[in-house]
Amino acid sequence: MSEIKKTPGTGGDRYLPFDERTGDKSVVYFTRDLSAEGLKKLYERVNENIDGKVAVKLHTGEQHGPNIIPREWVKNLVEKDLPGATIIETNTYYEGDRYTTEQHRETLKVNGWTFCPVDITDAEGTAMLPVKGGKWFTEMSVGKSMLQYDSLVVLTHFKGHTMGGFGGSNKNIGIGCADGRIGKGMIHTKAGAAMPDEMWSIAEEELMERIAESTKATVDHFGQKVTFVNVMRNMSVDCDCAGCAAEKVVTPNVGILASRDILALDQACIDLVFALSEEDGAVLRERILSRHGLRQLSYMKELGMGNDRYTLVDTDHGDQAIQPADAVQGVVPFVELPETALRRAQALAAMEEEN
């Protein structure tokens, strides 16, 4: 019997307007308050099922990464709302500041993630979680110690991504919970483990589908005890994996969004990006479309992971229902801090010397 050929879907380079979507609606909360208090306020709207031993999935960044969620915001949230929680991470697939557990631990210290425990979940091995209804996988390899937690808070810096087009909650889990050698290899290469010149052989719609299937394994594992917060701040077209070498941010800061529906949340963030003016949103939109990143959303819907229709609740104005255009009205141009510009210039210069 011949093997059934797996074919990626299409349409990852086409933005689907709200009125062309079908199905039920979820609730997505929004605030313009980009601060520790704003983060706390939004988390408290979606935390009803978070209890027991809590993991916080966070991208802690390469050394001195300028765009990650501010450490002080996360510290405030953990101390006030999540006492006893543990930040979880995995080692990276690429060689960098977080490739080995030892390098990763040093980077955590440099970036100040020392106010609560940080569990590098693949440091002591891996575990397989089932992928229900997947096209590419029947199971996904994750950090073994992730299975020790009862609840998961997915705290995501929303931004662009070199290969994924954008990085929201889906990417944070799909790549970030897959372990550094087996799981990430399964997502990025056709053979799983690959030679250096084959490490990034999966792209466009197929990559988006593989990420979503990996995410589904983790989300299904936690069931109702998972929730999601996306921070739309310092949105470079590059991931936080690029550290100080990330492309200069030109997209305005927008706010913080939260939902218990992962698809509705990532979709709402995309809708806000596409609601920005041509001047404000062109660069990030080009990155998303050129990588066919919107397949992340349509495939999550096909997998039954949530709704791409939602009610956007403005928590700054009495929980009024608003449109994405309302949420981005009045955004101001992004201003890069001098120390960030210096570190970025130094990182780029170092890269040129290596080449």
C-alpha positions, 0 to 999 in steps of 0.5 A: 500500500503506497504512502499517502502524500501529505500536501500543505494547504494554501492561502498563507499569503492572503489576509482574510477580512473579518466579514469573510470568516464564519463560525462562533465568536470568542472574547478577546480583551484589550488594553492600551496600557503597556505597563506592569499594571496593564499586563496584570489587568489583562491576565486577571480577565482570563485566569479563571482556570489557572491553579495548582502547579503553574508554568509560565511559557515566556520567551526569555530572549538572547543576551540583552535582547531589547524587545522581550517583555520587560522583566519588571512586568513579569516579576510584578505579575508573578509576585501578585497573581502567580506566587510559586509559578515557574517560567518554562523554556526549552533550549534552542535548535540553533547555536546561540546563547541558549543552545545548551542548558549551561549557556541558557542558564547564563543567558537567563542570569544576564537578562535578569530572569532570577526572581522566580524559578526557571525550568529548562524543560528539556534539560533532563530529557524529552517526552512525547505528546499525542497530536490529535488529528494532525497531518504531519505528526501523530506525536510531538517531542517536548521538554519532559518536565513540562508534564509536571505542571497543572496549568500553563500561562502563555505570555507572548511578545507578539512580533514578526518572525523570520520564517513564521511571518509572525510570532504569537501564542501559537509560535510561542508554544509550537516552537517554544515547548518543543524540545531543542533537538528532537521536537524543533527538528521535527518541525523544521526539517523533513527528516527530523534531525538534519545536517546543518545545510538542511536545518531550515528546510521547511517553510511557508504553509507547511512550516505553519501547519507543523507549528500549529500541530506542535502547539495543539499537542501542548494545548490539548495536554493542559485542556481547560487549564491554559490561557493566553496573553499577547503583548504588542510592543517593540514589534520588530519583524524579527523574532526575539531569537535574533537578540540585539541583531533584530531588525530595527522596530518601526511598527508602533506599539499597540497594547496588550490582548488576552483570551482563553482562545488561542486562535481568537487571540492571535487572529485579533493581533493580526487584525490590529496589525492590518488595521494600522495605516499604510505607513505604520503597518506596511513593514510588519504586514509584508513580513507576515504575508511574504512568509505565508504566516497567515496559514498559522491561523487558518490551520488552527481553525481546521484543527479545531483549536478555536475561533477566528471570529471574536468580540474585542473588549476595550477594558480601558472604556468600560468593556465596550465592544470595539473594532480593530481600527478603534484599538489602533486609533491614535498610535504613535511612531515607535521611538528606539532607545539610544542604548538599544540602537547602540547594542543593535549597531554593535551586534550587526558589526560583530556579525559583519566581522564574523562573515 
